Amino acid sequence: MKRICSLLFLLSLQLCLAQGEVPDDVGFVRFMNLIDAGQGKVDLKIDGSTIWKPGYTLGQRTGALPYRGGKRSFLVSREGCLPAEREITVEAGKAQTVVAFAEEEFDENGESLGWQIKLARLAQHTPESGLVVTFISFCKEDVIDLEITEAMSQKTFKQAVNKRRTTRLKLVENGRVRASVKCGGDYIGTIKVDDEGNYVAFIFEGDEGRKKLITFYDPEFMISGS
């Protein structure tokens, strides 16, 4: 009966969304995959239901998934990693992103226990004017130091980014941005900004121990979460 009620709710919700209407009791969740460790695709289950059977590759994200406000169970797994399960509260009228990443864990003797998947919740942020990049670190260090070189203006910025906290940086006032990013002297990726809006740069641990950078544009993205 519970499954039938859920299906009826989804059908009625899809009809409302198709008509450009959003019910007052509905919130939205987006999933972002930053898991580099392990093998195969990443599986996401919400309340026991697989969201996309083919699974997710590194850097893939969902669109805004609509759910009635309340607590939802998220289970993320990948072969070769320890799975993560977390209860996420969906707030009516609000949007959030759930980010999946992996950290290598060690015992008291420094021996690896494997890669543990973890989930971080990030809340929606209203877009601001200008060419702004939001940096978020999912690395093991509490703070990482970035060196960002903007090719168009030939300016170099040094920026500290706290773990799982956002740092926003306006690289130029207008025009395009083409910036290379280094961490600890190692090149980790490039940022390209063409239009005003929220550009997000995720820094995370690769399975070989090197840091990696994935960026994307979102018209309404997030502030710091937990």
C-alpha positions as CSV (number, residue, x, y, z in Angstrom):
1,M,0.0,0.0,0.0
2,K,2.9,2.4,0.8
3,R,4.4,1.8,-2.6
4,I,1.1,2.4,-4.3
5,C,0.7,5.7,-2.5
6,S,4.2,6.7,-3.4
7,L,3.6,5.9,-7.1
8,L,0.3,7.9,-7.1
9,F,2.1,10.8,-5.5
10,L,4.8,10.7,-8.1
11,L,2.3,10.6,-10.9
12,S,0.3,13.5,-9.6
13,L,3.6,15.4,-9.0
14,Q,4.8,14.9,-12.5
15,L,1.4,16.2,-13.8
16,C,1.8,19.3,-11.7
17,L,5.4,19.9,-12.8
18,A,4.4,19.4,-16.4
19,Q,1.9,22.2,-15.9
20,G,4.5,24.5,-14.4
21,E,3.1,24.1,-10.8
22,V,5.2,23.1,-7.8
23,P,3.1,21.8,-4.8
24,D,3.8,23.6,-1.5
25,D,4.9,20.4,0.2
26,V,7.6,19.4,-2.3
27,G,11.3,19.9,-2.0
28,F,14.1,19.0,-4.5
29,V,17.3,17.0,-4.2
30,R,20.2,16.7,-6.6
31,F,22.8,14.0,-6.4
32,M,26.5,14.5,-7.4
33,N,29.0,11.7,-7.7
34,L,32.6,12.4,-6.7
35,I,33.6,8.8,-5.9
36,D,36.9,7.9,-7.7
37,A,37.8,4.8,-5.7
38,G,36.4,1.4,-6.4
39,Q,35.2,-0.3,-9.6
40,G,32.1,-0.1,-11.7
41,K,29.2,2.4,-11.5
42,V,27.9,4.1,-8.4
43,D,24.4,3.0,-7.3
44,L,22.0,5.5,-5.6
45,K,19.0,4.3,-3.7
46,I,16.5,6.7,-2.1
47,D,14.0,5.1,0.3
48,G,15.0,1.7,-1.1
49,S,14.4,2.5,-4.8
50,T,17.3,2.7,-7.3
51,I,17.2,6.1,-9.0
52,W,19.0,5.1,-12.2
53,K,19.7,1.5,-12.9
54,P,22.8,2.1,-15.2
55,G,24.5,3.8,-12.3
56,Y,26.7,7.0,-12.2
57,T,30.2,7.6,-13.4
58,L,32.6,10.1,-11.8
59,G,31.3,13.7,-12.1
60,Q,27.8,12.7,-13.1
61,R,24.9,14.4,-11.3
62,T,21.1,14.1,-11.4
63,G,18.6,16.8,-12.2
64,A,16.4,18.2,-9.4
65,L,14.5,15.2,-8.0
66,P,11.2,16.1,-6.4
67,Y,10.2,14.6,-3.1
68,R,7.5,15.4,-0.5
69,G,9.0,17.1,2.5
70,G,10.3,14.8,5.2
71,K,13.1,12.3,6.0
72,R,14.5,10.2,3.2
73,S,17.0,7.4,3.4
74,F,20.0,7.6,1.0
75,L,22.1,4.6,0.3
76,V,25.2,5.0,-2.0
77,S,27.4,2.0,-2.9
78,R,30.2,1.0,-5.3
79,E,32.2,-2.1,-5.7
80,G,35.4,-1.9,-3.8
81,C,34.2,0.8,-1.4
82,L,32.3,0.7,1.9
83,P,28.8,1.9,1.4
84,A,27.2,5.0,2.9
85,E,23.7,5.3,4.3
86,R,22.3,8.6,5.6
87,E,18.9,10.0,6.5
88,I,18.4,13.3,4.6
89,T,15.6,15.8,5.5
90,V,13.9,17.2,2.4
91,E,12.5,20.6,3.2
92,A,9.4,21.7,1.3
93,G,10.0,24.6,-1.1
94,K,13.8,24.3,-0.9
95,A,16.5,22.6,-2.9
96,Q,19.7,20.8,-1.8
97,T,22.5,18.7,-3.3
98,V,23.8,15.5,-1.8
99,V,27.4,14.9,-2.7
100,A,28.9,11.4,-2.6
101,F,32.7,11.1,-2.1
102,A,35.2,8.6,-0.7
103,E,37.9,8.9,2.0
104,E,40.5,6.2,2.6
105,E,40.5,5.2,6.3
106,F,43.3,3.7,8.3
107,D,43.7,1.7,11.6
108,E,45.9,2.8,14.5
109,N,48.9,1.2,12.8
110,G,48.4,3.1,9.6
111,E,47.1,0.2,7.6
112,S,44.4,0.9,5.1
113,L,40.9,-0.2,6.0
114,G,39.6,0.7,2.6
115,W,37.7,3.5,1.0
116,Q,34.6,4.7,2.9
117,I,31.9,6.5,0.9
118,K,30.5,9.6,2.7
119,L,27.6,11.9,1.9
120,A,27.6,15.7,2.4
121,R,24.5,17.8,2.2
122,L,24.7,21.3,0.6
123,A,21.9,23.8,0.6
124,Q,20.7,26.0,-2.3
125,H,22.2,29.4,-2.8
126,T,20.7,32.3,-4.7
127,P,22.8,33.4,-7.7
128,E,24.9,36.5,-7.5
129,S,26.1,38.9,-10.1
130,G,29.5,38.6,-11.7
131,L,31.8,35.7,-12.6
132,V,32.0,33.9,-9.3
133,V,33.5,30.5,-8.6
134,T,32.6,28.5,-5.5
135,F,35.3,26.2,-4.2
136,I,34.4,23.2,-2.0
137,S,37.0,20.7,-0.7
138,F,36.2,17.1,0.1
139,C,39.8,16.2,0.8
140,K,41.1,14.7,4.0
141,E,43.0,17.8,5.1
142,D,41.1,20.4,7.1
143,V,42.5,23.1,4.9
144,I,44.0,23.0,1.4
145,D,45.9,25.8,-0.3
146,L,45.1,26.6,-3.9
147,E,47.0,28.6,-6.5
148,I,44.7,29.9,-9.2
149,T,46.2,31.5,-12.4
150,E,43.7,33.3,-14.6
151,A,45.0,33.3,-18.2
152,M,43.0,36.2,-19.6
153,S,44.1,38.7,-16.9
154,Q,47.4,37.0,-16.1
155,K,46.5,37.3,-12.4
156,T,47.4,34.6,-9.8
157,F,45.3,34.1,-6.6
158,K,46.2,32.2,-3.5
159,Q,43.2,30.8,-1.8
160,A,42.7,28.6,1.3
161,V,39.7,26.3,1.2
162,N,38.3,24.7,4.4
163,K,37.1,21.1,4.3
164,R,33.4,20.9,3.4
165,R,33.0,24.6,3.6
166,T,32.5,26.9,0.6
167,T,34.9,29.7,-0.5
168,R,33.6,32.0,-3.2
169,L,36.1,34.0,-5.3
170,K,35.4,36.5,-8.1
171,L,38.3,36.0,-10.5
172,V,37.4,38.8,-12.9
173,E,34.7,41.6,-13.1
174,N,33.6,40.7,-16.6
175,G,34.5,38.7,-19.7
176,R,35.6,35.1,-19.8
177,V,37.6,33.1,-17.3
178,R,40.2,30.5,-18.1
179,A,42.0,29.6,-14.9
180,S,44.4,26.7,-14.1
181,V,44.3,25.4,-10.5
182,K,47.2,24.0,-8.5
183,C,47.2,22.4,-5.1
184,G,50.5,21.8,-3.3
185,G,52.3,22.7,-6.6
186,D,50.5,20.1,-8.6
187,Y,48.1,21.0,-11.4
188,I,44.6,19.6,-10.6
189,G,42.3,21.1,-13.2
190,T,41.0,24.1,-15.2
191,I,38.1,26.4,-14.6
192,K,36.2,27.9,-17.6
193,V,33.6,30.6,-16.9
194,D,31.6,32.2,-19.8
195,D,28.5,33.6,-18.3
196,E,27.3,35.1,-15.0
197,G,26.1,32.6,-12.4
198,N,27.2,30.0,-9.9
199,Y,30.2,28.0,-11.0
200,V,31.2,25.3,-8.6
201,A,34.7,23.7,-8.3
202,F,34.8,20.4,-6.3
203,I,38.3,19.3,-5.1
204,F,38.4,15.7,-3.9
205,E,40.8,12.7,-3.4
206,G,41.5,10.4,-6.4
207,D,41.9,6.7,-5.8
208,E,45.7,7.0,-6.4
209,G,46.0,9.7,-3.7
210,R,46.2,12.7,-6.0
211,K,43.7,15.6,-5.7
212,K,41.3,16.2,-8.6
213,L,39.0,19.0,-9.7
214,I,35.6,18.8,-11.3
215,T,33.7,22.0,-12.2
216,F,30.2,22.7,-13.4
217,Y,27.7,25.5,-13.8
218,D,24.5,25.7,-11.8
219,P,22.0,28.6,-11.9
220,E,21.0,28.0,-8.3
221,F,23.7,26.2,-6.3
222,M,24.8,25.8,-2.7
223,I,26.3,27.2,0.4
224,S,28.2,25.2,3.0
225,G,26.6,22.1,4.5
226,S,27.3,19.1,6.5
